[in-house]
Amino acid sequence: MASANDVLFEPLKVGNLNLRNRIVMAPMSRHRSAMSGVPTDLNVEYYRQRASAGLLITEGTSPSPLGQAYLFTPGLHTEEHAAGWRRVADAVHGEGGAIFVQLMHAGRISDTLLLNGEAPVAPSAVAPPLNEPYSSPWPKVKRAYPTPRELSHQDVLKTIDEYRASAVLAQKAGIDGVEIHAAAGYLPMQFLSTNANLRTDEWGGSIERRSAFLLAVVDAIAAATSPGFVSVKVSPGWTFNQVEDTDPVGTYSYLVRELSKRSIAYLHVGNYGMDWDVYGTLRPLFDGPMIVNAGFHRAAAAAMIGAGGADLTAFGQHYIANPDLVERYRNDWDVSRPQLATYYTQGYDGYTDYPVYAESDPATRQGADLPVNPIMPE
Ligand SMILES: Cc1cc2nc3c(=O)[nH]c(=O)nc-3n(C[C@H](O)[C@H](O)[C@H](O)COP(=O)(O)O)c2cc1C
């Protein structure tokens, strides 16, 4: 019998790929790569387990030696990194899946301790204030951020070129595309924001100039690979990592119109609790596949896609605990709840040891049409 959830299982052409369903694994940092940033056997297994998603988007991965935000997060700026990502890509493709690597440059959300003593870089020499209002599950700030070094014009061009080189490495490694992380207050969003970007040159000031860095990154990658190889994630208006935008509707309306002209693979929009209609405002401005994310469960995702409000839905925390989320949604099986305490710990515990439905403990499960309800740590 036809059901409202069937839209989730319809194939879709996205960029250079034919995705087998509309269910996307949201990018999630899990801090389990090698210190060097090379993906490990455990990472290969984690992504392989989840390969029945229409598309996997990896955890934030630095395109630059200056881009790392946290310990044990991966990179993609050396041949060793690329060799590690090739193993991930091969494992996912072996299961018939598709995978984009999320390129995440932390900018000022880094520390000299992670950068061999060098200062983090940013559009302007403005440190994020330490009045971090967010608590678990996000990584906690342990000490004040250092004041970042303002990127010179030449440094900006070099950083754009690092993204290009990283995307080329990804392509050579057999990865299907890259997603530019322009959300959550990391470097591209620092450029977009009015409190982190105080520049008066061509990279700051007006909405057009604050958008120029991200658009230049997209153009550089598209020229070196193909427009369908690049995509962008934004979180309009979100103040995570202490960024502010005096006019998010204006900024993102302009930005999304510009992205629409570029035939990128998709636009990924996170609505992190904004009090305005983020998806409804941006959807008509983008002529291409749109992914929506944050707080979705099966019924909400199907309703959104069924009503034409989006083409795909990304699920984050549901994917932590449900490697077979697609099969659970298709068969109307319950989903398992994730354990918040192991989101960012080490090893397989809370990472690759979440079982498929048949082997899961009924006490850890809930209905597929309920919001994710993580078990809070003490
Ligand atoms: C453990 C964890 C790590 C995350 N890391 C990233 C990241 O590296 N890049 C990113 O764009 N979003 C990251 N996010 C945000 C998720 O992509 C997603 O937006 C969030 O979990 C909300 O979706 P959900 O309600 O389906 O979980 C992370 C979220 C979690 C829970």
The ligand as an SDF file (V2000), in Angstrom:
LIG
                    3D

 31 33  0  0  0  0  0  0  0  0999 V2000
   28.3070   14.7020   17.2130 C   0  0  0  0  0  0  0  0  0  0  0  0
   27.9460   15.7560   16.2090 C   0  0  0  0  0  0  0  0  0  0  0  0
   28.9280   16.2930   15.3850 C   0  0  0  0  0  0  0  0  0  0  0  0
   28.6040   17.2380   14.4060 C   0  0  0  0  0  0  0  0  0  0  0  0
   29.5860   17.6860   13.5520 N   0  0  0  0  0  0  0  0  0  0  0  0
   29.2410   18.4350   12.4820 C   0  0  0  0  0  0  0  0  0  0  0  0
   30.1930   18.7390   11.4600 C   0  0  0  0  0  0  0  0  0  0  0  0
   31.3640   18.3150   11.4850 O   0  0  0  0  0  0  0  0  0  0  0  0
   29.7750   19.4940   10.4150 N   0  0  0  0  0  0  0  0  0  0  0  0
   28.4850   19.9740   10.3240 C   0  0  0  0  0  0  0  0  0  0  0  0
   28.1640   20.6360    9.3510 O   0  0  0  0  0  0  0  0  0  0  0  0
   27.5700   19.6970   11.2770 N   0  0  0  0  0  0  0  0  0  0  0  0
   27.9110   18.9260   12.3290 C   0  0  0  0  0  0  0  0  0  0  0  0
   26.9510   18.5710   13.2530 N   0  0  0  0  0  0  0  0  0  0  0  0
   25.5660   19.0090   13.0440 C   0  0  0  0  0  0  0  0  0  0  0  0
   24.7700   17.9340   12.2980 C   0  0  0  0  0  0  0  0  0  0  0  0
   25.1760   17.8780   10.9390 O   0  0  0  0  0  0  0  0  0  0  0  0
   23.2690   18.2440   12.3390 C   0  0  0  0  0  0  0  0  0  0  0  0
   23.0570   19.4980   11.8070 O   0  0  0  0  0  0  0  0  0  0  0  0
   22.6940   18.1920   13.7650 C   0  0  0  0  0  0  0  0  0  0  0  0
   23.0300   16.9750   14.3950 O   0  0  0  0  0  0  0  0  0  0  0  0
   21.1700   18.3700   13.7280 C   0  0  0  0  0  0  0  0  0  0  0  0
   20.5550   17.3150   13.0250 O   0  0  0  0  0  0  0  0  0  0  0  0
   19.7730   16.1400   13.8330 P   0  0  0  0  0  0  0  0  0  0  0  0
   18.6700   16.8230   14.5840 O   0  0  0  0  0  0  0  0  0  0  0  0
   19.2590   15.2140   12.7480 O   0  0  0  0  0  0  0  0  0  0  0  0
   20.7650   15.4930   14.7410 O   0  0  0  0  0  0  0  0  0  0  0  0
   27.2720   17.6660   14.2680 C   0  0  0  0  0  0  0  0  0  0  0  0
   26.2930   17.1470   15.1140 C   0  0  0  0  0  0  0  0  0  0  0  0
   26.6020   16.1830   16.0600 C   0  0  0  0  0  0  0  0  0  0  0  0
   25.5090   15.6070   16.9170 C   0  0  0  0  0  0  0  0  0  0  0  0
  1  2  1  0
  2  3  1  0
  2 30  2  0
  3  4  2  0
  4  5  1  0
  4 28  1  0
  5  6  2  0
  6  7  1  0
  6 13  1  0
  7  8  2  0
  7  9  1  0
  9 10  1  0
 10 11  2  0
 10 12  1  0
 12 13  2  0
 13 14  1  0
 14 15  1  0
 14 28  1  0
 15 16  1  0
 16 17  1  0
 16 18  1  0
 18 19  1  0
 18 20  1  0
 20 21  1  0
 20 22  1  0
 22 23  1  0
 23 24  1  0
 24 25  2  0
 24 26  1  0
 24 27  1  0
 28 29  2  0
 29 30  1  0
 30 31  1  0
M  END
$$$$
